[in-house]
Amino acid sequence: KQEVTQIPAALSVPEGENLVLNCSFTDSAIYNLQWFRQDPGKGLTSLLLIQSSQREQTSGRLNASLDKSSGRSTLYIAASQPGDSATYLCAVAGRRALTFGSGTRLQVQP
Amino acid sequence: GAVVSQHPSRVICKSGTSVKIECRSLDFQATTMFWYRQFPKQSLMLMATSNEGSKATYEQGVEKDKFLINHASLTLSTLTVTSAHPEDSSFYICSASATSGSPGMKAEQFFGPGTRLTVL
């Protein structure tokens, strides 16, 4: 059974800092990995999707990497802003299901 | 990008009543739709997968008679929580994919905004 772990569970940083969120998974037989953002009481906003054959994806200030063999992904956020404050979820797509991590709650202090 | 809507966004009901939640793909045909549940400060848990025109596949531990799923068209899936009880209070989120099959397919899933259900 796939297990997805996200570290840290919570993170508070001052505005402008670069930061890294970590995601690890136990079963490397995945089709893709997605990073989502979730604001309190809201649905999911897809940030980046990395196919299993890819090593990274970039969108604006976000960069996500994937090392399938070691079961790890990182989400790099450059020059963080207060508007980046949210919970960030990673999810891996295996043969059977999309499995979510428990998320990292990010607070960017102005 | 692909848009998925959910209705209602929030519902409060009395214990014992049934509640229907709609999930619509607005600008694409969703061959497969997924229903998730999210308890406070927890992650999303897949409840069931539905392919248009066929019966839904439920995850282990999810009661099919309590959570009725209908995927009658390529743009609409409904989740009915029957005889709701306070322990069913949760955030329900649907997602849709333009390809058929399990959630493990390469196609991206597009998520709805969620429905907050509160059962008194």
gemmi code that builds the backbone of each chain (N, CA, C; Angstrom):
import gemmi

chains = {
    "A": [
        ("LYS", (0.833, -1.187, 0.000), (0.000, 0.000, 0.000), (0.879, 1.252, 0.000)),
        ("GLN", (0.569, 2.153, -0.904), (1.345, 3.392, -1.014), (1.158, 4.268, 0.212)),
        ("GLU", (2.244, 4.800, 0.730), (2.188, 5.764, 1.822), (2.972, 7.001, 1.406)),
        ("VAL", (2.365, 8.150, 1.646), (2.987, 9.416, 1.265), (3.182, 10.251, 2.517)),
        ("THR", (4.388, 10.726, 2.702), (4.736, 11.499, 3.887), (5.244, 12.870, 3.478)),
        ("GLN", (4.800, 13.886, 4.170), (5.267, 15.237, 3.883), (5.918, 15.835, 5.128)),
        ("ILE", (7.073, 16.407, 4.885), (7.835, 17.031, 5.958), (8.314, 18.405, 5.486)),
        ("PRO", (8.207, 19.468, 6.338), (7.612, 19.424, 7.671), (6.085, 19.481, 7.609)),
        ("ALA", (5.453, 19.250, 8.735), (3.998, 19.358, 8.787), (3.562, 20.816, 8.770)),
        ("ALA", (4.396, 21.672, 9.331), (4.099, 23.100, 9.358), (5.397, 23.873, 9.240)),
        ("LEU", (5.288, 25.052, 8.654), (6.479, 25.860, 8.394), (6.083, 27.327, 8.418)),
        ("SER", (6.858, 28.123, 9.134), (6.618, 29.560, 9.164), (7.914, 30.267, 8.796)),
        ("VAL", (7.850, 31.122, 7.796), (9.051, 31.793, 7.303), (8.754, 33.268, 7.073)),
        ("PRO", (9.771, 34.106, 7.117), (9.565, 35.517, 6.778), (9.486, 35.688, 5.265)),
        ("GLU", (8.785, 36.699, 4.874), (8.616, 36.991, 3.454), (9.977, 37.120, 2.763)),
        ("GLY", (10.067, 36.598, 1.546), (11.285, 36.711, 0.765), (12.186, 35.490, 0.813)),
        ("GLU", (11.939, 34.630, 1.788), (12.795, 33.443, 1.886), (12.481, 32.428, 0.809)),
        ("ASN", (13.517, 31.696, 0.412), (13.334, 30.537, -0.446), (13.103, 29.334, 0.462)),
        ("LEU", (12.221, 28.444, 0.069), (11.938, 27.319, 0.941), (11.701, 26.044, 0.133)),
        ("VAL", (11.845, 24.929, 0.845), (11.703, 23.609, 0.228), (10.732, 22.770, 1.039)),
        ("LEU", (9.760, 22.220, 0.360), (8.829, 21.284, 0.979), (9.157, 19.888, 0.458)),
        ("ASN", (9.076, 18.924, 1.356), (9.477, 17.571, 1.010), (8.303, 16.601, 0.983)),
        ("CYS", (8.372, 15.660, 0.076), (7.364, 14.621, -0.056), (8.085, 13.304, -0.340)),
        ("SER", (7.731, 12.264, 0.405), (8.329, 10.959, 0.141), (7.229, 9.923, 0.002)),
        ("PHE", (7.500, 8.915, -0.784), (6.508, 7.869, -1.011), (7.191, 6.512, -1.004)),
        ("THR", (6.427, 5.495, -0.625), (7.034, 4.186, -0.383), (7.089, 3.295, -1.614)),
        ("ASP", (6.176, 3.464, -2.542), (6.124, 2.614, -3.729), (6.524, 3.447, -4.938)),
        ("SER", (7.626, 3.088, -5.548), (8.151, 3.891, -6.660), (7.429, 3.632, -7.988)),
        ("ALA", (6.517, 2.693, -7.997), (5.761, 2.396, -9.224), (4.621, 3.393, -9.364)),
        ("ILE", (4.971, 4.587, -9.792), (3.972, 5.637, -9.917), (3.868, 6.099, -11.359)),
        ("TYR", (2.714, 6.678, -11.687), (2.538, 7.266, -13.011), (2.939, 8.740, -13.011)),
        ("ASN", (2.546, 9.427, -11.971), (2.904, 10.840, -11.870), (2.803, 11.300, -10.432)),
        ("LEU", (3.255, 12.505, -10.189), (3.171, 13.116, -8.877), (2.695, 14.547, -9.066)),
        ("GLN", (1.762, 14.959, -8.241), (1.232, 16.308, -8.336), (1.428, 17.045, -7.023)),
        ("TRP", (1.651, 18.332, -7.144), (1.645, 19.224, -5.991), (0.405, 20.112, -6.099)),
        ("PHE", (-0.288, 20.243, -4.963), (-1.486, 21.057, -4.898), (-1.339, 22.091, -3.788)),
        ("ARG", (-2.130, 23.122, -3.929), (-2.266, 24.108, -2.875), (-3.708, 24.065, -2.411)),
        ("GLN", (-3.911, 24.158, -1.087), (-5.256, 24.206, -0.541), (-5.340, 25.336, 0.471)),
        ("ASP", (-6.223, 26.285, 0.213), (-6.487, 27.351, 1.168), (-7.538, 26.870, 2.157)),
        ("PRO", (-7.581, 27.434, 3.366), (-8.517, 26.951, 4.402), (-9.953, 26.889, 3.913)),
        ("GLY", (-10.573, 25.739, 4.062), (-11.965, 25.574, 3.690), (-12.223, 25.546, 2.200)),
        ("LYS", (-11.183, 25.467, 1.411), (-11.319, 25.507, -0.039), (-10.887, 24.192, -0.674)),
        ("GLY", (-11.112, 24.099, -1.983), (-10.679, 22.925, -2.723), (-9.207, 22.991, -3.069)),
        ("LEU", (-8.815, 22.156, -4.010), (-7.414, 22.042, -4.386), (-7.104, 22.837, -5.649)),
        ("THR", (-5.963, 23.455, -5.641), (-5.459, 24.118, -6.840), (-4.212, 23.372, -7.280)),
        ("SER", (-4.231, 22.848, -8.485), (-3.072, 22.120, -8.988), (-1.945, 23.091, -9.289)),
        ("LEU", (-0.780, 22.792, -8.795), (0.388, 23.643, -9.022), (1.291, 23.065, -10.111)),
        ("LEU", (1.680, 21.826, -9.920), (2.608, 21.199, -10.860), (2.312, 19.702, -10.927)),
        ("LEU", (2.462, 19.143, -12.100), (2.342, 17.706, -12.297), (3.616, 17.220, -12.963)),
        ("ILE", (4.218, 16.201, -12.378), (5.440, 15.626, -12.937), (5.130, 14.189, -13.348)),
        ("GLN", (5.296, 13.889, -14.595), (5.128, 12.513, -15.053), (6.307, 11.678, -14.553)),
        ("SER", (6.113, 10.380, -14.486), (7.142, 9.508, -13.923), (8.443, 9.544, -14.714)),
        ("SER", (8.348, 9.912, -15.984), (9.546, 9.959, -16.835), (10.290, 11.284, -16.719)),
        ("GLN", (9.712, 12.224, -16.011), (10.304, 13.548, -15.881), (11.031, 13.675, -14.545)),
        ("ARG", (11.923, 14.642, -14.483), (12.671, 14.867, -13.243), (12.275, 16.166, -12.559)),
        ("GLU", (11.728, 17.105, -13.322), (11.300, 18.335, -12.686), (10.332, 19.090, -13.572)),
        ("GLN", (9.600, 19.997, -12.922), (8.701, 20.889, -13.613), (8.795, 22.246, -12.939)),
        ("THR", (8.625, 23.282, -13.738), (8.734, 24.643, -13.209), (7.530, 25.450, -13.646)),
        ("SER", (7.059, 26.288, -12.717), (6.000, 27.221, -13.043), (6.215, 28.467, -12.195)),
        ("GLY", (6.666, 29.524, -12.847), (6.903, 30.764, -12.115), (7.934, 30.588, -11.019)),
        ("ARG", (7.539, 30.892, -9.790), (8.460, 30.775, -8.659), (8.512, 29.369, -8.064)),
        ("LEU", (7.788, 28.459, -8.682), (7.722, 27.090, -8.167), (8.538, 26.150, -9.044)),
        ("ASN", (9.234, 25.255, -8.370), (9.965, 24.206, -9.066), (9.787, 22.918, -8.291)),
        ("ALA", (9.333, 21.886, -8.977), (9.147, 20.593, -8.336), (10.078, 19.585, -8.979)),
        ("SER", (10.715, 18.786, -8.152), (11.594, 17.738, -8.650), (11.047, 16.379, -8.250)),
        ("LEU", (11.456, 15.372, -9.004), (11.013, 14.009, -8.719), (12.188, 13.053, -8.876)),
        ("ASP", (12.449, 12.284, -7.821), (13.428, 11.206, -7.874), (12.671, 9.925, -7.567)),
        ("LYS", (12.207, 9.276, -8.622), (11.334, 8.133, -8.429), (12.042, 6.983, -7.733)),
        ("SER", (13.299, 6.786, -8.061), (14.022, 5.642, -7.500), (14.170, 5.738, -5.989)),
        ("SER", (14.316, 6.957, -5.490), (14.444, 7.132, -4.032), (13.120, 7.462, -3.387)),
        ("GLY", (12.079, 7.613, -4.183), (10.753, 7.894, -3.637), (10.648, 9.271, -3.019)),
        ("ARG", (11.180, 10.280, -3.709), (11.166, 11.622, -3.130), (10.803, 12.670, -4.171)),
        ("SER", (10.152, 13.707, -3.680), (9.882, 14.888, -4.476), (10.045, 16.107, -3.588)),
        ("THR", (10.476, 17.187, -4.181), (10.572, 18.438, -3.441), (9.856, 19.529, -4.220)),
        ("LEU", (9.266, 20.434, -3.480), (8.678, 21.630, -4.064), (9.468, 22.817, -3.550)),
        ("TYR", (10.073, 23.525, -4.461), (10.892, 24.683, -4.131), (10.085, 25.942, -4.442)),
        ("ILE", (9.967, 26.815, -3.448), (9.271, 28.082, -3.647), (10.289, 29.198, -3.469)),
        ("ALA", (10.473, 29.961, -4.509), (11.447, 31.055, -4.468), (10.773, 32.350, -4.022)),
        ("ALA", (11.526, 33.138, -3.278), (11.077, 34.474, -2.883), (9.647, 34.444, -2.359)),
        ("SER", (9.442, 33.729, -1.271), (8.092, 33.509, -0.764), (7.373, 34.821, -0.431)),
        ("GLN", (6.053, 34.780, -0.591), (5.195, 35.941, -0.354), (4.076, 35.562, 0.611)),
        ("PRO", (3.499, 36.530, 1.316), (2.384, 36.205, 2.220), (1.242, 35.473, 1.522)),
        ("GLY", (1.046, 35.776, 0.262), (0.002, 35.101, -0.507), (0.274, 33.635, -0.763)),
        ("ASP", (1.480, 33.195, -0.469), (1.813, 31.772, -0.621), (1.330, 30.966, 0.576)),
        ("SER", (0.873, 31.626, 1.606), (0.406, 30.935, 2.819), (-0.778, 30.038, 2.485)),
        ("ALA", (-0.630, 28.762, 2.761), (-1.650, 27.755, 2.439), (-1.111, 26.407, 2.882)),
        ("THR", (-1.910, 25.375, 2.668), (-1.431, 24.015, 2.867), (-1.057, 23.436, 1.514)),
        ("TYR", (0.110, 22.828, 1.451), (0.607, 22.245, 0.211), (0.559, 20.725, 0.317)),
        ("LEU", (-0.113, 20.120, -0.640), (-0.295, 18.667, -0.648), (0.426, 18.069, -1.844)),
        ("CYS", (1.069, 16.949, -1.623), (1.559, 16.190, -2.755), (0.723, 14.927, -2.874)),
        ("ALA", (0.579, 14.449, -4.088), (-0.216, 13.255, -4.342), (0.464, 12.436, -5.426)),
        ("VAL", (0.548, 11.132, -5.203), (1.158, 10.257, -6.190), (0.101, 9.391, -6.833)),
        ("ALA", (0.200, 9.236, -8.117), (-0.745, 8.419, -8.870), (-0.107, 7.062, -9.134)),
        ("GLY", (-0.629, 6.047, -8.475), (-0.181, 4.689, -8.720), (-1.164, 3.984, -9.619)),
        ("ARG", (-0.974, 2.693, -9.775), (-1.865, 1.937, -10.652), (-3.293, 1.956, -10.130)),
        ("ARG", (-3.420, 1.949, -8.838), (-4.737, 1.757, -8.239), (-5.381, 3.069, -7.819)),
        ("ALA", (-4.593, 3.980, -7.280), (-5.231, 5.151, -6.665), (-4.285, 6.335, -6.630)),
        ("LEU", (-4.887, 7.491, -6.415), (-4.150, 8.723, -6.163), (-4.038, 8.837, -4.645)),
        ("THR", (-2.816, 8.821, -4.133), (-2.605, 8.852, -2.687), (-2.023, 10.192, -2.277)),
        ("PHE", (-2.665, 10.810, -1.296), (-2.246, 12.129, -0.841), (-1.400, 12.042, 0.423)),
        ("GLY", (-0.486, 12.992, 0.535), (0.197, 13.189, 1.797), (-0.680, 14.036, 2.702)),
        ("SER", (-0.238, 14.209, 3.935), (-1.038, 14.951, 4.913), (-0.821, 16.453, 4.823)),
        ("GLY", (0.124, 16.870, 4.000), (0.279, 18.291, 3.739), (1.302, 19.005, 4.603)),
        ("THR", (1.763, 20.133, 4.102), (2.613, 21.053, 4.855), (1.883, 22.383, 4.933)),
        ("ARG", (1.621, 22.844, 6.155), (0.956, 24.143, 6.344), (2.011, 25.233, 6.376)),
        ("LEU", (1.963, 26.082, 5.375), (2.963, 27.143, 5.222), (2.375, 28.486, 5.629)),
        ("GLN", (3.111, 29.200, 6.438), (2.747, 30.561, 6.805), (3.920, 31.460, 6.459)),
        ("VAL", (3.688, 32.429, 5.594), (4.720, 33.385, 5.213), (4.405, 34.705, 5.901)),
        ("GLN", (5.301, 35.118, 6.771), (5.096, 36.326, 7.566), (5.512, 37.575, 6.778)),
        ("PRO", (4.646, 38.572, 6.738), (5.009, 39.810, 6.008), (6.087, 40.597, 6.748)),
    ],
    "B": [
        ("GLY", (-7.526, 26.157, -18.321), (-7.498, 24.800, -17.827), (-8.890, 24.252, -17.612)),
        ("ALA", (-8.981, 22.952, -17.353), (-10.266, 22.305, -17.139), (-10.884, 22.748, -15.821)),
        ("VAL", (-12.191, 22.949, -15.850), (-12.893, 23.444, -14.673), (-13.900, 22.408, -14.199)),
        ("VAL", (-13.890, 22.180, -12.894), (-14.849, 21.278, -12.262), (-15.593, 22.061, -11.188)),
        ("SER", (-16.902, 21.971, -11.213), (-17.701, 22.676, -10.209), (-18.402, 21.686, -9.298)),
        ("GLN", (-18.739, 22.143, -8.118), (-19.495, 21.341, -7.171), (-20.634, 22.182, -6.620)),
        ("HIS", (-21.748, 21.502, -6.354), (-22.895, 22.192, -5.786), (-23.626, 21.262, -4.837)),
        ("PRO", (-23.984, 21.705, -3.641), (-23.716, 23.041, -3.112), (-22.295, 23.133, -2.562)),
        ("SER", (-21.892, 24.325, -2.232), (-20.577, 24.507, -1.627), (-20.621, 24.217, -0.132)),
        ("ARG", (-21.811, 24.403, 0.418), (-21.956, 24.178, 1.864), (-23.388, 23.725, 2.142)),
        ("VAL", (-23.536, 22.729, 2.983), (-24.878, 22.256, 3.334), (-24.897, 21.832, 4.795)),
        ("ILE", (-25.975, 22.242, 5.444), (-26.218, 21.840, 6.836), (-27.538, 21.090, 6.852)),
        ("CYS", (-27.555, 19.921, 7.443), (-28.793, 19.142, 7.457), (-28.969, 18.463, 8.807)),
        ("LYS", (-30.180, 17.992, 9.018), (-30.480, 17.274, 10.252), (-30.106, 15.808, 10.103)),
        ("SER", (-29.786, 15.199, 11.213), (-29.446, 13.787, 11.219), (-30.600, 12.964, 10.663)),
        ("GLY", (-30.289, 12.021, 9.791), (-31.304, 11.153, 9.214), (-31.756, 11.554, 7.824)),
        ("THR", (-31.419, 12.752, 7.413), (-31.808, 13.189, 6.064), (-30.743, 12.779, 5.058)),
        ("SER", (-31.111, 12.867, 3.792), (-30.181, 12.546, 2.706), (-29.743, 13.827, 2.010)),
        ("VAL", (-28.532, 13.840, 1.585), (-27.957, 15.026, 0.943), (-27.320, 14.622, -0.381)),
        ("LYS", (-27.619, 15.374, -1.422), (-27.026, 15.093, -2.741), (-26.040, 16.183, -3.098)),
        ("ILE", (-24.864, 15.777, -3.542), (-23.818, 16.700, -3.975), (-23.540, 16.448, -5.446)),
        ("GLU", (-23.514, 17.524, -6.215), (-23.268, 17.402, -7.652), (-21.846, 17.822, -7.999)),
        ("CYS", (-21.287, 17.118, -8.957), (-19.953, 17.431, -9.472), (-20.068, 17.509, -10.984)),
        ("ARG", (-19.671, 18.642, -11.544), (-19.786, 18.834, -12.984), (-18.452, 19.233, -13.605)),
        ("SER", (-18.148, 18.653, -14.743), (-17.021, 19.119, -15.542), (-17.588, 20.123, -16.531)),
        ("LEU", (-17.073, 21.338, -16.516), (-17.700, 22.419, -17.272), (-17.212, 22.529, -18.708)),
        ("ASP", (-15.995, 22.160, -18.974), (-15.473, 22.382, -20.313), (-14.766, 21.171, -20.893)),
        ("PHE", (-15.042, 19.997, -20.338), (-14.490, 18.772, -20.918), (-15.377, 17.605, -20.514)),
        ("GLN", (-15.220, 16.527, -21.219), (-15.994, 15.331, -20.912), (-15.202, 14.457, -19.947)),
        ("ALA", (-15.799, 14.223, -18.808), (-15.125, 13.492, -17.737), (-15.526, 12.025, -17.787)),
        ("THR", (-14.674, 11.231, -18.360), (-14.959, 9.809, -18.431), (-14.960, 9.183, -17.045)),
        ("THR", (-14.083, 9.684, -16.210), (-13.960, 9.153, -14.857), (-14.038, 10.281, -13.843)),
        ("MET", (-14.795, 10.038, -12.794), (-14.873, 11.005, -11.698), (-14.551, 10.304, -10.390)),
        ("PHE", (-13.978, 11.036, -9.483), (-13.543, 10.487, -8.204), (-14.144, 11.313, -7.069)),
        ("TRP", (-14.468, 10.649, -6.010), (-14.986, 11.325, -4.820), (-14.032, 11.090, -3.655)),
        ("TYR", (-13.676, 12.201, -2.990), (-12.774, 12.158, -1.847), (-13.475, 12.763, -0.632)),
        ("ARG", (-12.968, 12.388, 0.530), (-13.457, 12.974, 1.772), (-12.246, 13.474, 2.549)),
        ("GLN", (-12.411, 14.615, 3.185), (-11.313, 15.200, 3.938), (-11.834, 15.653, 5.295)),
        ("PHE", (-11.316, 15.033, 6.358), (-11.652, 15.450, 7.707), (-10.705, 16.571, 8.118)),
        ("PRO", (-11.109, 17.383, 9.116), (-10.304, 18.543, 9.516), (-8.852, 18.179, 9.789)),
        ("LYS", (-7.963, 18.962, 9.216), (-6.522, 18.827, 9.392), (-5.996, 17.463, 8.935)),
        ("GLN", (-6.741, 16.792, 8.107), (-6.278, 15.525, 7.540), (-6.230, 15.636, 6.023)),
        ("SER", (-5.659, 14.638, 5.408), (-5.530, 14.687, 3.960), (-6.768, 14.096, 3.289)),
        ("LEU", (-6.757, 14.108, 1.982), (-7.887, 13.570, 1.219), (-7.815, 12.049, 1.171)),
        ("MET", (-8.969, 11.431, 1.358), (-9.057, 9.982, 1.246), (-10.037, 9.651, 0.131)),
        ("LEU", (-9.588, 8.818, -0.791), (-10.445, 8.421, -1.905), (-11.589, 7.563, -1.384)),
        ("MET", (-12.815, 7.919, -1.790), (-13.983, 7.138, -1.395), (-14.374, 6.164, -2.501)),
        ("ALA", (-14.424, 6.684, -3.737), (-14.910, 5.847, -4.831), (-14.506, 6.448, -6.161)),
        ("THR", (-14.491, 5.576, -7.149), (-14.196, 5.955, -8.526), (-15.388, 5.588, -9.392)),
        ("SER", (-15.823, 6.502, -10.231), (-16.952, 6.172, -11.095), (-16.604, 6.467, -12.542)),
        ("ASN", (-16.900, 5.506, -13.393), (-16.768, 5.667, -14.830), (-18.163, 5.844, -15.414)),
        ("GLU", (-18.290, 6.739, -16.360), (-19.585, 7.058, -16.936), (-20.280, 5.807, -17.436)),
        ("GLY", (-21.524, 5.643, -16.993), (-22.337, 4.530, -17.455), (-22.127, 3.215, -16.740)),
        ("SER", (-21.252, 3.185, -15.762), (-21.042, 1.933, -15.030), (-21.095, 2.182, -13.528)),
        ("LYS", (-21.143, 1.101, -12.765), (-21.219, 1.233, -11.311), (-19.908, 1.749, -10.742)),
        ("ALA", (-20.038, 2.470, -9.652), (-18.849, 3.010, -9.007), (-18.071, 1.916, -8.292)),
        ("THR", (-16.780, 2.120, -8.204), (-15.905, 1.226, -7.438), (-15.565, 1.918, -6.122)),
        ("TYR", (-15.921, 1.285, -5.032), (-15.741, 1.879, -3.721), (-14.456, 1.384, -3.061)),
        ("GLU", (-13.828, 2.269, -2.319), (-12.635, 1.887, -1.564), (-13.050, 1.087, -0.333)),
        ("GLN", (-12.101, 0.343, 0.159), (-12.365, -0.487, 1.321), (-12.808, 0.377, 2.501)),
        ("GLY", (-13.869, -0.058, 3.148), (-14.361, 0.676, 4.306), (-15.417, 1.716, 3.988)),
        ("VAL", (-15.673, 1.965, 2.721), (-16.696, 2.944, 2.334), (-17.984, 2.194, 1.998)),
        ("GLU", (-19.068, 2.543, 2.677), (-20.329, 1.827, 2.502), (-21.031, 2.298, 1.240)),
        ("LYS", (-21.189, 1.415, 0.274), (-21.811, 1.791, -0.988), (-23.278, 2.138, -0.826)),
        ("ASP", (-23.950, 1.548, 0.153), (-25.368, 1.849, 0.360), (-25.573, 3.182, 1.063)),
        ("LYS", (-24.536, 3.661, 1.699), (-24.644, 4.941, 2.385), (-24.218, 6.089, 1.477)),
        ("PHE", (-23.236, 5.843, 0.668), (-22.723, 6.860, -0.248), (-23.021, 6.423, -1.677)),
        ("LEU", (-24.174, 6.883, -2.167), (-24.626, 6.472, -3.496), (-24.026, 7.381, -4.557)),
        ("ILE", (-23.394, 6.781, -5.532), (-22.749, 7.554, -6.589), (-23.387, 7.213, -7.919)),
        ("ASN", (-23.725, 8.273, -8.640), (-24.301, 8.120, -9.964), (-23.512, 8.957, -10.955)),
        ("HIS", (-23.110, 8.354, -12.051), (-22.317, 9.050, -13.077), (-23.042, 8.831, -14.401)),
        ("ALA", (-24.164, 9.531, -14.548), (-25.070, 9.253, -15.653), (-24.649, 9.902, -16.962)),
        ("SER", (-23.815, 10.927, -16.884), (-23.394, 11.581, -18.121), (-21.912, 11.900, -18.044)),
        ("LEU", (-21.366, 12.342, -19.150), (-19.935, 12.638, -19.204), (-19.569, 13.957, -18.534)),
        ("THR", (-20.563, 14.659, -18.011), (-20.261, 15.924, -17.342), (-20.818, 16.015, -15.933)),
        ("LEU", (-21.470, 14.961, -15.471), (-22.110, 15.049, -14.159), (-21.991, 13.752, -13.374)),
        ("SER", (-21.563, 13.887, -12.146), (-21.596, 12.790, -11.184), (-22.219, 13.321, -9.905)),
        ("THR", (-22.998, 12.476, -9.246), (-23.599, 12.896, -7.979), (-23.234, 11.919, -6.878)),
        ("LEU", (-23.081, 12.478, -5.698), (-22.849, 11.688, -4.479), (-23.997, 11.978, -3.532)),
        ("THR", (-24.719, 10.952, -3.153), (-25.808, 11.115, -2.195), (-25.426, 10.449, -0.880)),
        ("VAL", (-25.398, 11.250, 0.165), (-25.147, 10.722, 1.503), (-26.509, 10.389, 2.098)),
        ("THR", (-26.802, 9.121, 2.234), (-28.119, 8.714, 2.715), (-28.130, 8.612, 4.227)),
        ("SER", (-29.250, 9.016, 4.823), (-29.423, 8.956, 6.271), (-28.169, 9.476, 6.976)),
        ("ALA", (-27.876, 10.723, 6.698), (-26.632, 11.309, 7.209), (-26.638, 11.398, 8.732)),
        ("HIS", (-25.472, 11.200, 9.315), (-25.276, 11.321, 10.757), (-24.113, 12.267, 11.019)),
        ("PRO", (-24.015, 12.768, 12.243), (-22.938, 13.729, 12.534), (-21.543, 13.252, 12.139)),
        ("GLU", (-21.288, 11.967, 12.223), (-19.950, 11.474, 11.850), (-19.680, 11.555, 10.351)),
        ("ASP", (-20.739, 11.840, 9.566), (-20.551, 12.037, 8.121), (-20.147, 13.465, 7.791)),
        ("SER", (-20.168, 14.336, 8.787), (-19.763, 15.717, 8.565), (-18.315, 15.735, 8.098)),
        ("SER", (-18.098, 16.376, 6.973), (-16.765, 16.352, 6.376), (-16.744, 17.295, 5.181)),
        ("PHE", (-15.589, 17.386, 4.573), (-15.409, 18.144, 3.334), (-15.325, 17.119, 2.207)),
        ("TYR", (-16.259, 17.188, 1.273), (-16.290, 16.229, 0.179), (-15.808, 16.922, -1.101)),
        ("ILE", (-14.830, 16.312, -1.747), (-14.236, 16.896, -2.950), (-14.311, 15.885, -4.094)),
        ("CYS", (-14.712, 16.365, -5.250), (-14.710, 15.486, -6.413), (-13.587, 15.909, -7.360)),
        ("SER", (-13.193, 14.988, -8.195), (-12.247, 15.314, -9.253), (-12.686, 14.588, -10.516)),
        ("ALA", (-12.197, 15.062, -11.635), (-12.599, 14.488, -12.911), (-11.397, 14.332, -13.817)),
        ("SER", (-11.448, 13.278, -14.606), (-10.385, 13.007, -15.558), (-11.011, 12.725, -16.915)),
        ("ALA", (-10.298, 13.108, -17.940), (-10.834, 12.921, -19.285), (-10.547, 11.546, -19.846)),
        ("THR", (-9.865, 10.714, -19.066), (-9.604, 9.355, -19.531), (-10.246, 8.373, -18.576)),
        ("SER", (-10.507, 7.189, -19.068), (-11.182, 6.185, -18.251), (-10.172, 5.393, -17.449)),
        ("GLY", (-10.695, 4.672, -16.469), (-9.836, 3.779, -15.720), (-9.604, 4.218, -14.300)),
        ("SER", (-8.606, 3.695, -13.696), (-8.320, 3.938, -12.292), (-7.656, 5.302, -12.128)),
        ("PRO", (-7.580, 5.756, -10.876), (-6.912, 7.038, -10.645), (-5.442, 7.003, -11.016)),
        ("GLY", (-4.904, 5.839, -11.250), (-3.482, 5.740, -11.532), (-3.112, 5.992, -12.965)),
        ("MET", (-4.079, 6.360, -13.802), (-3.747, 6.653, -15.181), (-2.927, 7.938, -15.262)),
        ("LYS", (-2.270, 8.131, -16.373), (-1.381, 9.278, -16.517), (-2.132, 10.596, -16.604)),
        ("ALA", (-3.413, 10.546, -16.950), (-4.149, 11.788, -17.128), (-4.289, 12.541, -15.812)),
        ("GLU", (-4.251, 13.838, -15.918), (-4.357, 14.690, -14.744), (-5.798, 14.709, -14.254)),
        ("GLN", (-5.959, 14.789, -12.949), (-7.270, 14.952, -12.348), (-7.471, 16.424, -12.044)),
        ("PHE", (-8.668, 16.891, -12.312), (-9.022, 18.279, -12.028), (-10.043, 18.280, -10.889)),
        ("PHE", (-9.770, 19.063, -9.885), (-10.545, 19.003, -8.656), (-11.590, 20.103, -8.560)),
        ("GLY", (-12.722, 19.735, -7.970), (-13.748, 20.706, -7.683), (-13.417, 21.488, -6.430)),
        ("PRO", (-14.207, 22.502, -6.108), (-13.940, 23.365, -4.957), (-14.353, 22.764, -3.622)),
        ("GLY", (-15.049, 21.636, -3.661), (-15.422, 20.975, -2.421), (-16.786, 21.386, -1.904)),
        ("THR", (-17.358, 20.503, -1.090), (-18.642, 20.742, -0.416), (-18.477, 20.447, 1.063)),
        ("ARG", (-18.795, 21.437, 1.868), (-18.711, 21.257, 3.321), (-20.059, 20.760, 3.828)),
        ("LEU", (-20.089, 19.544, 4.335), (-21.319, 18.965, 4.877), (-21.254, 18.971, 6.392)),
        ("THR", (-22.280, 19.547, 6.998), (-22.419, 19.534, 8.450), (-23.745, 18.882, 8.800)),
        ("VAL", (-23.684, 17.815, 9.562), (-24.890, 17.099, 9.965), (-25.115, 17.359, 11.451)),
        ("LEU", (-26.274, 17.915, 11.754), (-26.569, 18.289, 13.147), (-27.164, 17.129, 13.931)),
    ],
}
model = gemmi.Model(1)
for chain_id, residues in chains.items():
    chain = gemmi.Chain(chain_id)
    for i, (resn, *xyz) in enumerate(residues, 1):
        res = gemmi.Residue()
        res.name, res.seqid = resn, gemmi.SeqId(i, " ")
        for name, pos in zip(("N", "CA", "C"), xyz):
            atom = gemmi.Atom()
            atom.name, atom.element = name, gemmi.Element(name[0])
            atom.pos, atom.b_iso = gemmi.Position(*pos), 0.0
            res.add_atom(atom)
        chain.add_residue(res)
    model.add_chain(chain)
structure = gemmi.Structure()
structure.add_model(model)
structure.setup_entities()
